[in-house]
Structure formats: C-alpha cells, structure tokens
Amino acid sequence: MEIAIIEDDEITRLELSKLLEGHGYSTALLTDFENLSEELSQHCADLVLLDINLPFENGYAVCEKIKQFTAVPIIFVTSRDTNADELKSIQAGGIDFIPKPYDSLILLEKIKRALKLSDPNNFREITKKDCTLDLHLSVLKYHGKDAELTRNEFRILYYFFMNDDKIISKEELLEQLWNDKYYLDENVLLVNMTRLKKKMRDIGVTHLLENIRGKGWKL
C-alpha cells in the first residue's frame, strides 16, 4: 500500500514517512506544491495525507482537484483544528480530519480503517451508471440482465470502474495489465474490448464506455 504525503514542513513530512514505512506502508512525498494534483497522478497512491496550510493553494483546493480525477481517500492532517476547518475538509472531499499534534496510534488506526473501507475487495459489487459489476462472479448486471465476463474482460472493465470519469488510453490499459502480470498485446486488447462492448450491447448497455477519438475510452 502506498500513501502519498502532502505536507510542506520537511520535518513533519519525513516524520510521517518514517512512521508509515515502519508499519509496512510505502510512501510518496509530494513537494511540487504548484502542481500537486499532476504530481499525484504519476503515483498509484492508495491514500493521501493532506495538510491544509500549503504554498500556492490550500489543502481544500488541492483536495477538490484530486477528486476530479481519482477516488483515492484523503485524510487531512493539519494544525487547523476548528469545527469550521473540519467541515470544510469534509465538503472538499476528505474522509477524515486529524488535528496536529497527532497521536501516532490513532493516525495509524484511522489510516488502516480508511484503506479497508475504500478497498473494493471488501465489497461484492460496484455500481456505476446503473450498471453493476459483481467482483466475485465476474458478471456485469443491468436492469435484470447479466453478462458473464472472461478474466481479461473483467480486469479491463474493473479498471474502468475504478477510474470513472478519466480517459484511459490503450497504453495505460496495457501498462496496468502488464504490471499485474496479465499481459495483453495491443491486438489482443482490442479484441477483448470489442467482445466486451458486444456483451454490454447484448444486455442493453450502450452508455457505459465512451470512445474518445484518438485518446482512448472513458466510463
């Protein structure tokens, strides 16, 4: 599990990293404060620890930008400790709020719970645009009809479900499948995409995947 740390104080940043890595997490220390959302997009973070008082723009604005391209859970860890600050963090998209100085054990427990709650493997189904993907049976459901998916079809569609509202290119799909040791070359990928779209049409799903000409596909 990788946790991204967005904290402008170097001592606190390194302290958090040491604490997390000592408990089995890997960390990404983000320091390009002018382009934090772009820097985060280059990582595969499972959770973000985010300060509010940052250079260039505050943590609330950063959180809102991150939420535009990923559903990664965000915990605010900050010296701001008023009810108004906590409310703003929730409105911006944060799932928890931990004031500094933080208790290490409480922080670790909240991280553990946030990762567990956000892990789709703890759920049986994911629903997007009225379409439900059964994670255990590898079945796509829509208005009482089912489509059974092969392993590759399921893995492709699962990746789209986990990255909704993001344009995903052929290259990104191939990279993800390669990293997970289920390699598909470009021709096999396109065959799988064609079969997947046919299965979706057979159960009446025509709105789920949008072809973005020259760029890829979007859920």
Secondary structure, 3 states (H helix, E strand, C coil): CEEEEECCCHHHHHHHHHHHHCCCCEEEEECCCCCHHHHHCCCCCCEEEECCCCCCCCHHHHHHHHHCCCCCCEEEEECCCCHHHHHHHHHHCCCEEEECCCCHHHHHHHHHHHHHHHCHHHCCEEEECCEEEECCCCEEEECCEEEECCHHHHHHHHHHHHCCCCCECHHHHHHHHHHCCCCCCHHHHHHHHHHHHHHHHHCCCCCCCEEECCCEEEC
